[in-house]
Amino acid sequence: MTEMGQRLRMIAVVVILVLAWAGLGTRLCFLHLGDNDRLLSHIRDIREIEQDLVVSRGRVLDCSGNIMALDLTMRKVAVDPKFLRENGHPRFTGLQLSRLLALDPAMVFASISRPDRQYVELMDQVPEETVRQIEAMKLPGVRCPEFSQRHYPRGNLMSHVIGFANAEAVGSAGVEQRMERYLRGVPGLRVTEVDGKRREVYTRRVMEIEPQPGADVQLTLDQNLQYFTEKALDDGMATNGAKGGWAIVQRVRTGEILAMASRPDYNLNAYNEASPEARLNRAIGYVFEPGAVFKIIVYAAAFNEGILTPEEIFDCENGLWHYAGKPLKDYHPYGRLSAADALKKSSNIAAAKIAIRLGEERLYRYLKAFGIGTPTGIALPGEEGGILYPRSRWTKLSVTRIPMGHEVAVTSMQMLQAVSAVANNGELMRPLVLKRVSNAKGERLQVPAEEAVSHPIRPETARLMARLLTAVTEEGTGKKAKVEGHSVAGKTGTAEKPGPGGYDAKRNLASFVGFLPAENPEISIMVTFDEPHGDFRTGGAVAAPVFRAIAEQAARYLDIPPVPETQRFSYAGGAAGSAR
């Protein structure tokens, strides 16, 4: 190459370098001195992110503070298939993960062989020991993020009352649903900047709003009483072969629910495996004709109106009586009985004659005052209101059929509320399942107050009814409900279920409802079984023994003192005294 050619080449190189440096200089001047708001905004948009800060859901506690539901921090294992493929680690990583997680290697390889994905979850609820092993290996492209999961430490216990939160952490049954706005809390928010590897630049954090944890909801229910109740219910079903059963324990003075059980039940930690039938809270969501337990209301109304005395004699027609051209039968044939004995022996005919004397208008008014046909207002979703037709829909027979628990339908909660009013000196209390709601600082957000809904009968009438109902368990149809050391006031009920063409004698509901001590009531209990099997399917044979089992445990647990014999009610014959 000639000297001239070399000189020209050098000049060309110099010119190129000068132009390049001039271009860079011009660009730098433009970036520093020019109007770059749009560019800077674009850069910020790329690097600035918003993160939702997950909040823990509030706990559900029993009346003593025992945890019935809470959020647990769990770990999962996830991989970045795109990263693994680009960095050449998929086979080694897949083998290690399949070994540590005890997964099928083929499944793991199929999951990580998806280069279009940057996040694939392999397993959730990974044991902490396994997570530590994976993290110690420092496998590239593998993450073990934390997540929150609802957990129910007692499994099936109190399942229908507590309910559950679904996979999206939304309350979907029971208290979890009813108290969702308190339990869910308020998520936080973080606005910050990240580097090229999506790691936060802490010094460039723009804003952070702390999450507000969900409030704790404390119930009136007691887990020990709940256990006693559920066990007694299970034992009863094992004996009588019923397809369903439910029971409620209530404190009569305040309306607090101490236990509420329903069968079949389900495991709250596997709620998605439960059938709709298993999820149904039958204590508030199953409507049925109550049978003879309904006579309590009719007798209480007549005594309260002063149109009946316990000693008054009724002709029970030897078990068969015709009214409006239709027959009405007693389970056992009776002749002449006092009103007190007719209640004790559960005569349908005597109850019908008392209701006729009371009259449709007054009967209907008392039914409404006792809460029949109206939801109780208990703080649980799914409560039914029962059935009480307006008087305009009554037939001539209605006034004789309603007293025996036909042509009307209730939930067990409604029936127990009415009987608790008798135990509570005639004051009908709204049932309570919530004791208090408190935030994370312990501040009380809600304390449901005791509430009297109505006063259907006078205190002296209530006391007379307690005296008469004691005879039911001492000499009448409810003798199997007797509790040693205590006097029990109560009533049996047996109702055939409707079937094609009328009532089905082979299918019935058997109930017992009562309270103790009869002289100074503290708790009331109702037990119901759906379609019990066997030769004896009455409320006295099926439900009364389960009532006794629950009442015995509850009396000991709540330290209810026995009433001395000298202070117990006298229940002989009809000499109980008048309500007047």
ZIQUIKA-V616351 format. One record per residue. N is the residue number from 0. SS is DSSP state (H for helix, E for strand, L for the rest). D_CENTER is the distance of its C-alpha to the mean C-alpha in Angstrom with 1 decimal. Layout:
n-><N,N>
ss-><SS,SS>
d_center-><D_CENTER,D_CENTER>
This chain:
n-><0,1,2,3,4,5,6,7,8,9,10,11,12,13,14,15,16,17,18,19,20,21,22,23,24,25,26,27,28,29,30,31,32,33,34,35,36,37,38,39,40,41,42,43,44,45,46,47,48,49,50,51,52,53,54,55,56,57,58,59,60,61,62,63,64,65,66,67,68,69,70,71,72,73,74,75,76,77,78,79,80,81,82,83,84,85,86,87,88,89,90,91,92,93,94,95,96,97,98,99,100,101,102,103,104,105,106,107,108,109,110,111,112,113,114,115,116,117,118,119,120,121,122,123,124,125,126,127,128,129,130,131,132,133,134,135,136,137,138,139,140,141,142,143,144,145,146,147,148,149,150,151,152,153,154,155,156,157,158,159,160,161,162,163,164,165,166,167,168,169,170,171,172,173,174,175,176,177,178,179,180,181,182,183,184,185,186,187,188,189,190,191,192,193,194,195,196,197,198,199,200,201,202,203,204,205,206,207,208,209,210,211,212,213,214,215,216,217,218,219,220,221,222,223,224,225,226,227,228,229,230,231,232,233,234,235,236,237,238,239,240,241,242,243,244,245,246,247,248,249,250,251,252,253,254,255,256,257,258,259,260,261,262,263,264,265,266,267,268,269,270,271,272,273,274,275,276,277,278,279,280,281,282,283,284,285,286,287,288,289,290,291,292,293,294,295,296,297,298,299,300,301,302,303,304,305,306,307,308,309,310,311,312,313,314,315,316,317,318,319,320,321,322,323,324,325,326,327,328,329,330,331,332,333,334,335,336,337,338,339,340,341,342,343,344,345,346,347,348,349,350,351,352,353,354,355,356,357,358,359,360,361,362,363,364,365,366,367,368,369,370,371,372,373,374,375,376,377,378,379,380,381,382,383,384,385,386,387,388,389,390,391,392,393,394,395,396,397,398,399,400,401,402,403,404,405,406,407,408,409,410,411,412,413,414,415,416,417,418,419,420,421,422,423,424,425,426,427,428,429,430,431,432,433,434,435,436,437,438,439,440,441,442,443,444,445,446,447,448,449,450,451,452,453,454,455,456,457,458,459,460,461,462,463,464,465,466,467,468,469,470,471,472,473,474,475,476,477,478,479,480,481,482,483,484,485,486,487,488,489,490,491,492,493,494,495,496,497,498,499,500,501,502,503,504,505,506,507,508,509,510,511,512,513,514,515,516,517,518,519,520,521,522,523,524,525,526,527,528,529,530,531,532,533,534,535,536,537,538,539,540,541,542,543,544,545,546,547,548,549,550,551,552,553,554,555,556,557,558,559,560,561,562,563,564,565,566,567,568,569,570,571,572,573,574,575,576,577,578,579>
ss-><L,L,H,H,H,H,H,H,H,H,H,H,H,H,H,H,H,H,H,H,H,H,H,H,H,H,H,H,H,H,H,H,H,L,L,L,H,H,H,H,H,H,H,H,H,H,H,E,E,E,E,E,E,L,L,L,L,L,L,E,E,L,L,L,L,L,E,E,E,E,E,E,E,E,E,L,E,E,E,L,H,H,H,H,H,H,H,L,L,H,H,H,H,H,H,H,H,H,H,H,L,L,L,L,H,H,H,H,H,H,H,H,L,L,L,L,L,L,L,E,E,E,E,L,L,L,L,H,H,H,H,H,H,H,H,H,H,L,L,L,L,E,E,L,L,E,E,E,E,E,E,L,L,L,L,L,L,L,H,H,H,H,L,L,E,L,L,L,L,L,E,L,L,H,H,H,H,H,L,H,H,H,H,L,L,E,L,E,E,E,E,E,E,E,L,L,L,L,L,E,L,H,H,H,L,L,E,E,E,L,L,E,L,L,L,E,E,E,E,L,L,L,H,H,H,H,H,H,H,H,H,H,H,H,H,H,H,H,H,H,L,L,L,E,E,E,E,E,E,E,E,L,L,L,L,E,E,E,E,E,E,E,E,L,L,L,L,H,H,H,H,H,H,L,L,H,H,H,H,L,L,H,H,H,H,L,L,E,L,L,H,H,H,H,H,H,H,H,H,H,H,H,H,H,H,L,L,L,L,L,L,L,E,E,E,L,H,H,H,E,E,E,E,L,L,E,E,E,E,L,L,L,L,L,L,E,E,E,H,H,H,H,H,H,H,L,L,H,H,H,H,H,H,H,H,H,H,H,L,H,H,H,H,H,H,H,H,H,H,L,L,L,L,L,L,L,L,L,L,L,L,L,L,L,L,L,E,L,L,L,H,H,H,L,L,L,L,H,H,H,H,H,H,H,L,L,L,L,E,E,L,H,H,H,H,H,H,H,H,H,H,H,H,L,L,L,L,E,E,L,L,E,L,E,E,E,E,E,L,L,L,L,L,E,E,E,L,L,L,L,L,E,E,E,L,L,L,L,H,H,H,H,H,H,H,H,H,H,H,H,H,H,H,H,L,L,L,L,H,H,H,L,E,L,L,E,L,E,E,E,E,E,E,E,E,E,E,E,E,L,L,E,E,E,E,E,E,E,E,E,E,E,E,E,E,E,L,L,L,L,L,L,E,E,E,E,E,E,E,E,L,L,L,L,L,L,L,L,H,H,H,H,H,H,H,H,H,H,H,H,H,H,H,H,H,H,H,L,L,L,L,L,L,L,H,H,H,L,L,L,L,L,L,L,L,L,L,L,L,L>
d_center-><96.7,99.1,98.9,98.2,95.2,93.6,94.1,92.4,89.4,89.0,89.2,86.5,84.2,84.7,84.1,80.9,79.7,80.7,78.9,75.7,75.8,76.5,73.5,71.2,72.7,72.2,68.5,67.9,69.5,67.4,64.1,65.1,66.9,65.6,62.8,59.9,56.9,55.6,56.1,54.5,51.5,51.2,51.4,48.7,46.4,46.9,46.1,43.6,40.0,36.6,33.7,30.1,28.9,25.5,23.1,20.5,16.9,15.7,14.1,11.0,12.6,12.4,14.8,17.7,17.2,16.3,14.9,11.5,11.8,15.1,17.7,20.6,24.0,25.2,28.6,29.8,33.3,34.9,38.5,40.9,42.9,45.3,46.3,46.7,49.0,51.0,51.5,52.2,49.5,47.3,48.5,48.6,45.1,43.7,45.1,43.8,40.3,40.2,41.4,39.0,35.9,37.0,36.9,39.3,42.2,42.7,39.2,39.7,43.1,41.8,39.2,41.8,44.5,43.2,45.6,44.1,40.8,40.4,36.9,35.6,32.6,33.5,30.5,27.3,25.9,29.4,30.1,31.7,34.9,35.4,34.9,37.6,40.0,39.6,40.2,43.2,44.8,44.7,44.5,45.4,43.0,40.0,37.1,34.1,31.8,28.7,25.3,21.9,19.0,15.4,15.1,12.7,15.3,13.7,13.1,11.3,10.5,7.2,6.1,3.8,2.0,3.9,4.5,8.2,11.4,14.1,17.7,18.7,16.2,14.4,10.7,9.9,6.3,3.1,5.1,7.5,8.5,8.8,10.7,12.5,15.8,15.7,14.2,16.6,19.8,23.2,25.2,28.8,32.1,35.3,38.5,41.2,44.1,44.4,47.6,48.7,46.4,43.4,43.3,42.6,45.6,44.2,47.1,46.4,42.8,42.7,39.4,36.1,33.1,30.8,27.1,24.8,21.9,18.4,17.4,15.5,12.5,12.8,10.5,12.3,10.9,13.7,13.4,16.7,15.8,12.6,15.2,17.6,15.4,14.3,18.0,19.4,17.4,18.6,22.1,22.1,21.3,23.9,26.4,25.8,24.9,22.2,20.5,17.1,15.9,13.3,13.7,12.7,14.7,15.6,18.4,20.7,22.6,19.9,17.0,14.7,12.0,13.1,11.2,8.9,9.6,10.1,12.9,13.6,11.1,11.6,12.5,10.5,14.1,15.2,12.6,15.6,17.1,14.5,15.4,13.7,14.1,12.3,9.2,9.3,7.2,10.7,10.3,9.9,11.0,14.0,17.2,20.1,23.4,22.9,26.5,28.4,25.6,26.3,29.8,28.6,28.4,31.8,33.6,32.1,33.3,36.8,37.3,36.2,38.7,41.4,42.3,41.6,42.4,41.2,44.8,45.4,46.4,45.1,46.7,44.1,46.7,46.6,43.3,44.3,44.6,45.3,44.1,44.9,46.3,43.2,42.7,40.0,39.7,38.6,37.2,40.2,43.4,44.2,47.2,47.3,44.3,43.6,40.4,39.0,39.9,38.6,35.2,35.4,36.5,34.2,37.0,36.0,39.5,39.6,36.2,37.6,40.8,39.0,37.0,40.3,41.8,38.9,39.2,36.9,36.8,35.8,33.4,31.6,31.6,30.1,27.3,26.4,26.7,24.3,21.6,22.2,21.8,19.8,16.0,15.2,14.0,10.8,9.2,6.3,7.6,9.2,10.6,14.1,17.1,18.9,22.7,25.6,28.6,31.1,34.2,36.2,34.6,35.1,37.9,40.4,38.4,35.1,36.0,36.6,33.6,30.8,31.6,30.8,27.5,28.9,29.0,25.7,22.1,19.0,15.4,15.1,13.5,16.6,18.9,17.8,18.1,21.6,22.6,21.4,23.8,26.5,25.8,25.7,29.3,28.3,26.0,22.7,20.0,17.0,13.8,12.6,9.4,11.2,14.4,15.9,16.1,19.1,21.0,22.8,25.7,23.8,24.3,21.8,20.6,18.6,18.6,17.1,19.8,20.0,21.0,23.1,22.7,25.8,28.3,29.0,31.3,33.7,33.2,36.1,34.6,31.3,33.4,35.4,32.4,31.1,34.6,34.8,31.4,32.5,35.2,32.8,31.7,35.3,37.4,35.3,32.8,30.2,32.4,30.2,27.6,30.2,29.3,32.4,33.5,31.2,31.7,28.8,28.6,26.8,27.2,26.9,26.0,27.0,26.7,28.2,26.4,28.3,30.4,33.5,36.0,34.0,31.9,31.6,32.8,31.5,27.8,26.0,22.9,23.6,22.0,22.8,21.7,23.4,23.8,26.0,28.5,29.8,32.4,30.1,26.5,23.8,20.8,19.9,18.2,17.7,17.8,18.2,19.5,20.2,23.7,24.9,28.2,31.4,34.1,32.1,28.8,28.7,26.1,28.6,29.2,25.7,23.0,25.2,25.8,22.1,21.7,24.7,23.4,20.2,22.4,25.0,22.8,21.1,24.6,26.0,23.2,23.1,26.9,27.3,31.1,32.7,34.7,38.4,39.9,42.2,39.5,37.4,37.5,40.4,39.3,42.6,43.4,43.0,44.3,41.2,42.6,42.0,39.4,42.3>
